Amino acid sequence: MNQNYLYEACGFCPYCSESISLLIDTSIQHQQYIEDCEVCCRPITVNIDWTDEDNYELSLLQEDDISCG
């Protein structure tokens, strides 16, 4: 994982299905936060896990789709 670097990732809003871009801080291996869709303004739960230096897993969920555990 690259230290102190912002990476631009693209995904699709789970509400309106529009393409959105996100800036990911690569210095943090696991991230979970809420960000509003830049198109429909609804709250998206963003989950990011860096698997190695150049690969990550990104999931964008509706706010109420968060599972406990």
Rosetta blueprint (number, residue, H / E / L):
1 M L
2 N L
3 Q L
4 N L
5 Y L
6 L E
7 Y E
8 E E
9 A E
10 C E
11 G E
12 F E
13 C L
14 P L
15 Y L
16 C L
17 S L
18 E L
19 S E
20 I E
21 S E
22 L E
23 L E
24 I E
25 D E
26 T L
27 S L
28 I L
29 Q L
30 H E
31 Q E
32 Q E
33 Y E
34 I E
35 E E
36 D E
37 C L
38 E L
39 V L
40 C L
41 C L
42 R L
43 P E
44 I E
45 T E
46 V E
47 N E
48 I E
49 D E
50 W E
51 T L
52 D L
53 E L
54 D L
55 N L
56 Y E
57 E E
58 L E
59 S E
60 L E
61 L E
62 Q E
63 E H
64 D H
65 D H
66 I L
67 S L
68 C L
69 G L
